[in-house]
Amino acid sequence: MTVCLAITSLATLAQCPVSFHAKAGIGTSHFYGKHSGSETKIAYKAGIGAEYALNRTWVLQSALEFVSIGGESDMAYVGNAKMNELYLQIPIMMAARLNLGKNYHASLSVGPYIAVGVGGKTTGEMYDYSSSRPSYDNYRFKLDTFGSLIDNNMGNNRLDAGIAMGISIEYHRFIIGAEAQVGFITVNKQLNQIVNPDGYNGEYLPKNFASFFTLGYRFW
């Protein structure tokens, strides 16, 4: 009886359309937008996710991910600026899963994501061009990336949202993939007043862009 129950349980689990996985990755990120480009910085992510198989081809995917992204730049009035943003994000992806052979699968996925800022630091050097000796009047700063400017923080918008896409190869339970995400929400509208106070170079309204190489493992 015990053996029969164990076999029945395993068969039921094998037929279950829901599966779970863990994934981590490393890549690069930067800011994009008109008059808002930046140099890239190292980015990383880690999380746990779930999949629901709608049929043999289409799969609905979601996850809870911890993501570190941001950018680096030298701008007017601000030098050596490095902004690090830490997010908790949830993507909701529709994927097409293709059978490449025994124990091999490939997936193409795309869908929206939403993220909430939970931490990070922004550092840089402010230049005082009003002084006759500006090199003696520069000063370094280190601020919390998220939080009100009134409280001496950088004032970034905690909410981010955009579209994510990915491609992956699965062998047995191991997953190798490449992912990218494009933010649609301006990181910080108040930055325009700091880096471009005269408005001569157009508005500085940066958005997030990041790409990753990932490794994962499917539990079942």
PyMOL commands that set and color helices and strands:
alter all, ss='L'
color gray80, all
select helices_A, chain A and resi 2-15+134-136+149-151+191-195
alter helices_A, ss='H'
color red, helices_A
select strands_A, chain A and resi 18-32+41-53+58-75+78-101+104-119+121-126+139-144+159-171+174-183+207-218
alter strands_A, ss='S'
color yellow, strands_A
deselect
rebuild
show_as cartoon
